[in-house]
Amino acid sequence: MAVEACEVRTTCPYCGVGCGVVASVAADGSVTVRGDSEHPANLGRLCSKGSALAETLALDDRLLHPSIDGQRVDWDTALDAVAAGLRSTIEQFGPESVALYVSGQLLTEDYYVANKLMKGCIGTANIDTNSRVCMSSSVAGHKRAFGSDTVPGRYEDLEEADLLVLVGSNLAWCHPVLYQRVLAARKRRGGLPRLVVIDPRRTASCDQADTHLALAPGSDSALFNGLLNHLHRHDRIDLDFLDAHTEGYLAALKSAREVAPSIPEVARRCGLDEQQVAEFYAEFTRTEKVVTVYSQGVNQSSFGTDKVNAIINCHLASGRIGKPGCGPFSVTGQPNAMGGREVGGLANQLAAHMDFAPSDVERVQRFWGSPVIATRPGLKAVDLFRAVGEGRVRAIWIMGTNPVVSLPDADAVRAALKNCPLVVVSDAVADTDTLRCAHIRLPAATWGEKDGTVTNSERCISRQRAFLDLPGEARPDWWIISEVARRLGFAELFPYASPAEIFREHAALSGFENTAWSDGSGSRRDFDISALVGLAGAAYDALAPFHWPRPAIGSGAERFFAAGGFFTGDRRARLLAIGARAPAHAPDEDFPLVLNTGRVRDHWHTLTRTAKSARLSAHIPEPYAEIHPRDAARLGIREDALVRVFSRWGEVIVRAKPSREQQPGSVFVPMHWGAPYATRGRVDAVVNPVTDPFSGQPESKHTPVRVLPWQPAWHGFVLSRTPLSLPEGLDYQVVVRGDGLWRYEIAAETPVVNWGEWARALLHEAPGDGWIEFADPALGRYRGAAIHDGRLVGCLFVAPGHELPPRDWLAGLFEREEIDAAERASLLAARPGKGQPDIGRIVCACYRVGVNTLTRVIREQQLTTPEAVGKVLRAGTGCGSCVPEIRQLIAAGPAA
């Protein structure tokens, strides 16, 4: 059906970089995306995920209708049931027995009404967000140091710095647009900023680094305590700044001296060479313009807040904060983690960066005119689901997130939800591990359909605009929440007919009684966008990206704190005494290795969006365990074999990837896979549920585990043009969407008696001319394929071990309308004959360039740089995140 062609400026729904996107809708309804060259965050550049957004808009996996206990109902019935369930629970067990668990995928307007409903109407602060698991330690560290959750700097600071320190941040993969901005700055500025990466793993971010400090997991605080001590010893403390604007320096220094008295002691605690530590300290000490970027590797710890403050201490003590090219910088994981913080989406905050001080509680209640208000913090994420499991929370509403995959001790989270009397889930997709636990399912709008604002990691508020009609009965989250609120008797407090009305109220609250300090130097609260209180509908629609604050009186700040002006009672920052801390659980004889979890390059969260794009799934199609070759050899683990990774809390089965980029004694497993895509791949089932005492953020980077080979009776893979229903009894299965096909990796401990029958039943094939097969029962090998009218329809390959043919060439045959005689002859051999192209495993997702193509062209044309490769194949010229791998292929030469 023809639609009106249009171009819409919106914002990417992935990470906290907050890139601007231009979505173009053609008359036939097709959508293309490109980076918005006018957006200050990305200046037109997109990463592989952002550039593939148009490939994720299909409705085949969407939740399109409300349902109760699996039965489709209309919206009134569903909303009445949610309201009745909440009301009944509150009447019987009190307001603390209900909870909301929300998401950084929500827009600010969605977040605002959810927070208002819980804290200002129901009267409990039991609303927390999945942002708790990615950046709450940074929030707590900011508040302890600055008196407010204030990010001091801007993205330009990363480019203007002379030294950029990445701590626990794989910027190249997790925030690739920022990483590419840094690399572009280095080209312009003759190698500045110099780049130091501090990370136990050698990640893609080390590709262009001048220094990599592969410190022992959990030793960050010792490293930065030592740096503070070193700055003091070499007279690089800014005494004027300390005297005028801070408190606590002497106590912080005393603790640093006790924990990290010397470079040899720091090197010992961090597992580093003394010379490495000395050179890093010397470079930090002599460089005036330093930015320290940190992320989940710092935050996701049982003492993440202390790590944050150890970093901030060094910047405060040396006056390296708030100036161009200076400061500590937290980069967030989700598109609207910051927006959620602004409106009180965390259980320990009120809206507009207010807390639970009596004056703030009274102020917010008076502004809202609400009948009741929460007067104390609610349950943080891990404690919240523990309370569900214990029966203290008896009704929970989960919005836009998948905690059965993403929270630690995930099996306990699933068990808690299975036993909870009322579980409501609002989501855009029809099948997640969490939706499988829901009594009431509500279809929510998603990117391209939603309208509102988001705030990125540098305090830039951008519009996310709709360019698609709402499919089925999907509705925006703010509308769903407001309709439930009205049914609970709060109609007067939820009169909203559009997100613009909610935004105006949000802006008004930010400036409400936000008076200037006695010296007239600015608002008492950092978050103030009251200049936008009168934003009418058309102006809201046209709102350009801007950085807060934007107060009604005066001007906003590009950067905070260069001249002090902190948000404590005396306007002075606090340096914290950071003691010696160790991870909550140490390796032992039963669990001798340390598990670290994180992201991969082209996937996002629990795959609900990126798994829909074939090219995003091509680079890393399966969950894996990266382990040092020395550990792999000791344990009898081979490349690509299946292994069990298990802890005291749970286990996963994944592929083994021996790699020297991993430290001996450590294991890395990505966090994306849940049951719809990998039945045994939920790594957070393994992760211990210990949390930071200040932030409540879980320790996702340090769980003692054991890794053992897993030897099923057989291994196999299936390729099919259509999705399949796999039979019962498979102990391992991974589902991957490819170009024109579905790929299934499978294995089981139970033997199959007749593979021919099993294969034809799986692929719905009858014996005949369209079926070809090869079987060697003595060796346990089988290969079968179905060909109809010259087209490859499906195939199955089975072996007793994991050594199976590469899938890439076979997958390419499904792109053909007809395979020729040579390809048909090569089919069961699973390797191309002479002259048949085989691009190999995808390396560049942006332009779909495979490893075989790269190695061939590098060899034949004797290419020596990624830039030269890019000129020939375009690989590496898109988002740039494949450049480290291209560089490795060049270095490997013929061995590649």
Secondary structure, DSSP 8 states (H G I E B T S, - for coil): -----EEEEEE-SSSTT--EEEEEE-TTS-EEEEE-TT-TTTTT---HHHHTGGGG--STTB--S-EETTEE--HHHHHHHHHHHHHHHHHHH-GGGEEEEE-TTS-HHHHHHHHHHIIIII----EEETTHHHHHHHHHHHHHHHSS------THHHHH-SEEEEES--HHHHSHHHHHHHHHHHHHTTS-SEEEEE-SS--GGGTT-SEEE---TT-HHHHHHHHHHHHHHTT---HHHHHHHEE-HHHHHHHHHHH--SHHHHHHHHT--HHHHHHHHHHHHH-SSEEEEE-HHHHSSTTHHHHHHHHHHHHHHTT-SSSTT-EEEE--SSTTHHHHHHTT-STT--STT--S-HHHHHHHHHHHT-S----S----HHHHHHHHHHTS--EEEEES--HHHHSSSHHHHHHHHHH-SEEEEEESBS--TTGGG-SEEEEB--TTT--EEEE-TTSEEEEE---S---TT-B-HHHHHHHHHHHTT-GGG---SSHHHHHHHHHHHHHTT--B-TT--SBSSS---GGGTT--HHHHHT---EES---SSS---SSS-TT---SSTTS-EE---------SS---SSS-EEEEEE--SS--TTSTTGGG-HHHHHSS-S-EEEE-HHHHHHHT--TT-EEEEE-SS-EEEEEEEE-TTS-TTEEEEES---TTTBTT--GGGTS---B-TTT--B-TT-EEEEEEE---SEEEEEEESS-----TT-SEEEEEEETTEEEEEEEESS--S-HHHHHHHHHT--SSTTEEEEEETTTTEEEEEEEETTEEEEEEEEESSS----SHHHHHHTT-SS--HHHHHHTTTTS--TT-----SEEETTTTEEHHHHHHHHHHHT--SHHHHHHHH-TTSSS-TTHHHHHHHHHHGGG-
